[in-house]
């Protein structure tokens, strides 16, 4: 899998807290509102779930460092997470050609 290594454009990061867990939902900004489907896979990149703060690589990395779980969608977001060892590139799947990965810390 190849992930875009072009210049950073804005991304969206939303923090969801439940009990002691912190879930980070992050996506490339241009994916907000998309409904991805491929075979039986479905993924809605909703503003309600992903539409948090607009930010850059530094913001994404600081929030991933605190997260117990993460749901990541998009070329830029997945590339950054993989480059900093939050996810394994081999575990990134694509839906309609859009990279998607999840992270869980124990």
Contact map, one row per residue, 1 for C-alpha under 8 A:
1110000000000000000000000000000000000000000000000000000000000000000000000000000000000000110100000000000000
1111000000000000000000000000000000000000000000000000000000000000000000000000000000000000000000000000000000
1111100000000000000000000000000000000000000000000000000000000000000000000011011000000000000000000000000000
0111110000000000000000000000000000000000000000000000000000000000000000000011001000000000000000000000000000
0011111000000000000000000000000000000000000000000000000000000000000000000001001000000000000000000000000000
0001111100000000000000000000000000000000000000000000000000000000000000000000000000000000000000000000000000
0000111110000000000000000000000000000000000000000000000000000000000000000000000000000000000000000000000000
0000011111000000000000000000000000000000000000000000000110000000000000000001000000000000000000000000000000
0000001111100000000000000001000000000000000000000000000100000000000000000000000000000000000000000000000000
0000000111110000000000000001100000000000000000000000011100000000000000000000000000000000000000000000000000
0000000011111000000000000111100000000000000000000000011100000000000000000001100000000000000000000000000000
0000000001111100000000000111100000000000000000000111111000000000000000000000000000000000000000000000000000
0000000000111110000000011110000000000000000000000111111000010000000000000000000000000000000000000000000000
0000000000011111000000011100000000000000000000001111100000000000000000000000000000000000000000000000000000
0000000000001111100001111000000000000000000000000001000000000000000000000000000000000000000000000000000000
0000000000000111110001111000000000000000000000000000000000000000000000000000000000000000000000000000000000
0000000000000011111111100000000000000000000000000000000000000000000000000000000000000000000000000000000000
0000000000000001111111000000000000000000000000000000000000000000000000000000000000000000000000000000000000
0000000000000000111110000000000000000000000000000000000000000000000000000000000000000000000000000000000000
0000000000000000111111000000000000000000000000000000000000000000000000000000000000000000000000000000000000
0000000000000000111111100000000000000000000000000000000000000000001110000000000000000000000000000000000000
0000000000000011110111110000000000000000000000000000000000000000011110000000000000000000000000000000000000
0000000000000011100011111000000000000000000000000000000000000000001111100000000000000000000000000000000000
0000000000001111000001111100000000000000000000000000000000000011001011100000000000000000000000000000000000
0000000000001111000000111110000000000000000000001100000000000000000001110000000000000000000000000000000000
0000000000111100000000011111000000000000000000000100000000010000000001111000100000000000000000000000000000
0000000000111000000000001111101100000000000010000100000000000000000000011100100000000000000000000000000000
0000000011110000000000000111111100000000000000000000000000000000000000001111100000000000000000000000000000
0000000001110000000000000011111100000000000000000000010000000000000000000000000000000000000000000000000000
0000000000000000000000000001111100000000000000000000000000000000000000000000000000000000000000000000000000
0000000000000000000000000011111111000000000010000000000000000000000000000100000000000000000000000000000000
0000000000000000000000000011111111000000000011100110000000000000000000000000000000000000000000000000000000
0000000000000000000000000000001111100000000111100000000000000000000000000000000000000000000000000000000000
0000000000000000000000000000001111110000000111000000000000000000000000000000000000000000000000000000000000
0000000000000000000000000000000011111000011110000000000000000000000000000000000000000000000000000000000000
0000000000000000000000000000000001111100111110000000000000000000000000000000000000000000000000110000000000
0000000000000000000000000000000000111111111000000000000000000000000000000000000000000000000000110000000000
0000000000000000000000000000000000011111110000000000000000000000000000000000000000000000000000110000000000
0000000000000000000000000000000000001111100000000000000000000000000000000000000000000000000000000000000000
0000000000000000000000000000000000001111110000000000000000000000000000000000000000000000000000000000000000
0000000000000000000000000000000000011111111000000000000000000000000000000000000000000000000000100000000000
0000000000000000000000000000000000111101111100000000000000000000000000000000000000000000000000100000000000
0000000000000000000000000000000000111000111110000000000000000000000000000000000000000000000000100000000000
0000000000000000000000000000000011110000011111000000000000000000000000000000000000000000000000000000000000
0000000000000000000000000010001111110000001111101100000000000000000000001000000000000000000000000000000000
0000000000000000000000000000000111000000000111111110000000000000000000000000000000000000000000000000000000
0000000000000000000000000000000110000000000011111111000000000000000000000000000000000000000000000000000000
0000000000000000000000000000000000000000000001111110000000000000000000000000000000000000000000000000000000
0000000000000100000000001000000000000000000011111111000000000000000000000000000000000000000000000000000000
0000000000011100000000001110000100000000000011111111000000000000000000000000000000000000000000000000000000
0000000000011100000000000000000100000000000001111111100000000000000000000000000000000000000000000000000000
0000000000011110000000000000000000000000000000101111110000000000000000000000000000000000000000000000000000
0000000000011100000000000000000000000000000000000011111000000000000000000000000000000000000000000000000000
0000000001111000000000000000100000000000000000000001111100000000000000000000000000000000000000000000000000
0000000001111000000000000000000000000000000000000000111111110000000000000000000000000000000000000000000000
0000000111100000000000000000000000000000000000000000011111110000000000000000000000000000000000000000000000
0000000100000000000000000000000000000000000000000000001111111000000000000000000100000000000000000000000000
0000000000000000000000000000000000000000000000000000001111111100000000000000000000000000000000000000000000
0000000000000000000000000000000000000000000000000000001111111110000000000000000000000000000000000000000000
0000000000001000000000000100000000000000000000000000001111111111000000000000100000000000000000000000000000
0000000000000000000000000000000000000000000000000000000011111111100000000000000110000000000000000000000000
0000000000000000000000000000000000000000000000000000000001111111110000000000000000000000000000000000000000
0000000000000000000000010000000000000000000000000000000000111111111000000000000000000000000000000000000000
0000000000000000000000010000000000000000000000000000000000011111111001000000000000000100000000000000000000
0000000000000000000000000000000000000000000000000000000000001111111000000000000000000000000000000000000000
0000000000000000000001000000000000000000000000000000000000000111111100000000000000000000000000000000000000
0000000000000000000011110000000000000000000000000000000000000011111111000000000000000000000000000000000010
0000000000000000000011100000000000000000000000000000000000000000011111000000000000000000000000000000001111
0000000000000000000011110000000000000000000000000000000000000000001111100000000000000000000000000000011110
0000000000000000000000111100000000000000000000000000000000000001001111110000000000000000000000000000011100
0000000000000000000000111100000000000000000000000000000000000000000011111000000000000000000000000001111000
0000000000000000000000001110000000000000000000000000000000000000000001111100110000000000000000000001110000
0000000000000000000000000111000000000000000010000000000000000000000000111110110000000000000000000111100000
0000000000000000000000000011001000000000000000000000000000000000000000011111110000000000000000000111000000
0011000000000000000000000001000000000000000000000000000000000000000000001111111000000000000000000110000000
0011100100100000000000000001000000000000000000000000000000000000000000000111111100000000000000000000000000
0000000000100000000000000111000000000000000000000000000000010000000000011111111110000000000000000000000000
0010000000000000000000000000000000000000000000000000000000000000000000011111111111000010000100000011100000
0011100000000000000000000000000000000000000000000000000000000000000000000011111111100000000000000000000000
0000000000000000000000000000000000000000000000000000000010001000000000000001111111110000000000000000000000
0000000000000000000000000000000000000000000000000000000000001000000000000000111111111110000000000000000000
0000000000000000000000000000000000000000000000000000000000000000000000000000011111111111100000000000000000
0000000000000000000000000000000000000000000000000000000000000000000000000000001111111100000000000000000000
0000000000000000000000000000000000000000000000000000000000000000000000000000000111111110000000000000000000
0000000000000000000000000000000000000000000000000000000000000000000000000000000011111111000000000000000000
0000000000000000000000000000000000000000000000000000000000000001000000000000000011111111000000000000001000
0000000000000000000000000000000000000000000000000000000000000000000000000000010011011111101100000000111000
0000000000000000000000000000000000000000000000000000000000000000000000000000000001001111111100000000000000
1000000000000000000000000000000000000000000000000000000000000000000000000000000001000011111100000000000000
1000000000000000000000000000000000000000000000000000000000000000000000000000000000000001111100000000000000
0000000000000000000000000000000000000000000000000000000000000000000000000000000000000011111110000000100000
1000000000000000000000000000000000000000000000000000000000000000000000000000010000000011111111000011100000
0000000000000000000000000000000000000000000000000000000000000000000000000000000000000000001111100011100000
0000000000000000000000000000000000000000000000000000000000000000000000000000000000000000000111111111000000
0000000000000000000000000000000000011100111000000000000000000000000000000000000000000000000011111111000000
0000000000000000000000000000000000011100000000000000000000000000000000000000000000000000000001111100000000
0000000000000000000000000000000000000000000000000000000000000000000000000000000000000000000001111110000000
0000000000000000000000000000000000000000000000000000000000000000000000001110000000000000000001111111000000
0000000000000000000000000000000000000000000000000000000000000000000000001110010000000000000111101111100000
0000000000000000000000000000000000000000000000000000000000000000000000111100010000000000000111100111110000
0000000000000000000000000000000000000000000000000000000000000000000000111000010000000010001110000011111000
0000000000000000000000000000000000000000000000000000000000000000000011110000000000000010000000000001111100
0000000000000000000000000000000000000000000000000000000000000000000111100000000000000110000000000000111110
0000000000000000000000000000000000000000000000000000000000000000000111000000000000000000000000000000011111
0000000000000000000000000000000000000000000000000000000000000000001110000000000000000000000000000000001111
0000000000000000000000000000000000000000000000000000000000000000000100000000000000000000000000000000000111
